[in-house]
Amino acid sequence: MLLTDSDLEAIWLTVKLAGIVTAILFLIGTPIAWWLARSRSWWKGPIGAVVALPLVLPPSVLGFYLLLAMGPDGPVGQLTKVLGLEPLPFTFQGLVIASVFYSLPFMVQPLQNAFEGIGERPLEVAATLRASRLDTFFTVAIPLALPGFMTAAILTFAHTVGEFGVVLMIGGNIPGVSRVVSVQIYDHVEGLEYIQAHHLSAMMLGFSFLVLLALYAWRRHPKKGV
């Protein structure tokens, strides 16, 4: 399979973006998922709906509003100006922020399901042993929810790799900055470079298949991976 230097650059940028987004969402998504799994507040419904919005919103809609927020007249854009930072649109940093929003449900929902699947009994036993809530979370909840963490990591990474609409809206098409694999394939097709587009598309197809295969195998035999 023949890949050009720009193809390899796009692959590296895609892997870098997906890795960073997955790591950030572990930190952000875990407490959100835990709260959604344990809370009985009225706010659980609205917050859960907001988290799940990227599942039903067209990527261009989400990208458009993020672009407005990060632009010079938006709240985020005004904040970056006050802090003396460069504007976020059409930068790798802006791409990371947009991808975090876009992939949020793919991290939160598997973790929420895993936390809900633990049940009350293990947590009650930990409480009778005078374990603090924080200790119970790290020594009981997280180990029992480990299959959910693996599922969330796989789905988040794979979903970020396959982004297109949000990437194009926020990052544009800048080599080495925001030209990820999906955008690179689009460029090849626009340039009538169908052989190069086929090479990258076949690679993405194989990657997607392997991701789903690994995910189904993990779900079928979760204890083997713990």
N, C-alpha and C positions, 0 to 999 in steps of 0.2 A: 504494500500500500504506500503510494508516494504522497508525502506531505511536504508542503512548502515551508519555508521559514516563518511566514506569516501564520500558517496553520498551527505550527508548533507554539508560536507565541500566543495565539488565541487559546490553545489547549492549556498552556501553563497559567494564563490569566484566569481561565474558567475554574481550574482546580484550586487556585489561590483564593478566588472569590468564594467558592463553595465551602472551602475549609474554614475561612474566617467567619462566614455567615453562620455555619453550623456551630462553631465555638461560641459565638456571641449569643445565639439562640439557646444554647444550653444554659447559659447564665440568666437570660431573660425569661425563657419559656418555662424553666423548671418551677420557680415560685408561682408563676401565673397558673400553671397546670395544677399545682398542689392546692392553691386557693380555690380554683374552680371545682376540684374534686372534693374538697372538704367543706366549702362554704354553703350555708343555707340562706345567705343574704338575697334580698330582692335584686341586687346588682349582678348576681351570677348570670342571669339570662342576658341582659344587655351587653355585659362584658364578653360573655361567650360568643354572642353574635358578632361583636366587633372583631374579635380574634379570628372568627371564621369567614369574615367578609372577603378576603382574597380568594377563597374557594369559588365564589360565585361572581365576583366583579370581573369584568374584562380587564386584562392587564393594562390596557391603554388608559382606562379610567383611573385606576390607582396611580399609574405613572404620571398622569396629567396633574392630579391633585398634589402629589409629592413634588412635582416640578414647580407648581405654584408656591408651595410651602417653602421650598428651598431657594426659590428665585429671589432677586434683589428686593422685591416688595413683600415677600412672604415673611412669616414670623421667624422661621429658621434662618432665612437669608438675612434678616435684620440682625439676628443674634450673632451670626458669623461676622457680619460687618463690624459690630460693636467690639467683638473679640479680636478683630484684626486678622481674621482667617479668610482664606480664599473661598469664593462661592462654591457650593457643593455640586450643582449641576455640571455634568460633563467631566467629572473627576471620579477616580476609583473610590474615594471615600463616600461620595454621594451614591455610587453604585452599591456599595456595601449597605448603606442605610436603607436604600430602597429595597434591596433583596431581603433584608431582615424583616421588613413589613410584609413583603410578598410571600415569604416562606414561613411566617409565624405559625399558621395553623398546622403545618406539617410537623412542627416540633411539639406544639402544645397538645393537640388532640390525642396522639398516641400516649403521651405522658399522662394526660388526664385519665384516659381509659386504664392505664396501668395502675395509677394511684387508686382509682375507684375499685379496681379488682383486688386490691389488698384486703379490703374489708376492715371491720372495726376490731376484730379479735386480737390480731398481733399488736395493734397500737394500745389496746386496753391492757394487755399483758405487760408491755413496756412501762405503762403508767403505774401499774401495781408494783413494779420494781424500782419506782421513783426515778425513772429516766426523765430528763427534761424534754420539752417538745423538740428542741433543736437536736438533742442526742437521739431521740426516737426517729426523727426525720432521716438523719444520716446513717444510723446503724440498723434501722428496721425498714423504713419506707423505701429508701433508695436501693438497697440490695434486693428487696422483693420485687421492685419495679424495674429491675435491670433489663429484662427483655423489652420493655416499653422504651427504655432509653436507646437500645440498639435499633429498634424499629424507627424511632424518631430521628436518630442520626442518619440512617440510610435514606429515609424519605426526604429529609431536609437537604442533604447533600445532593441527591439526585434531582430534586425539584429546582434547586438553584442552578445546577448545571444546565438544565433545559430552559431557563428563562429566555425570553425574547422581547416581548412587548414592553415590560418595565425597563429592561436594560436599554432598549432603543430610545425610550422617552427620557430617561434620566442620564444615561451615559453617552448617548449618541453612538458614533462609530469612529472612535479614535484609536488607531493602532497602539498597542501597548498600554492603553489606559482603560478602554471600555469595549474593545472589540473582542468579545467572547466567541465561543465556538458557534453558537446559534446565529450571531450576526455575521460571522465569517462565512457560514454556509449561504446566508442571504446574499452576501457580496458576490460569492462565486456564481450563484444563479443569475444575479443581475448582470454580471459580466459574461454570461453564456459559457462559463467554465464548468460544464456539467461533470466532467471527470473528477475535478477537485471537489466539487460539491458532493459527488457520490462517495468519494473516499471518506470525507468527514461525516457524512450522513450515515454511512455504514458503520463507522466507528461509534457514533452516538446510538445507533440501533443496537449494536452489540452490548454497549455499556448499559443501556436501559434494560435489556433482557437479563444480563447478569445481576443487576441490582434487584430486579423483581424475583429472580431465582433465589438469590441469597436471602431475601426477605421472607419468602414463602418457606424456605428451609429452616430459617430461624424460628418462625412461628410454629412450625410443625414439631421441632425438637428444641425448645427454648432452654431446657436444662443442660443440654450439652454445651451451650455457650457460656454458662454462668461459672 
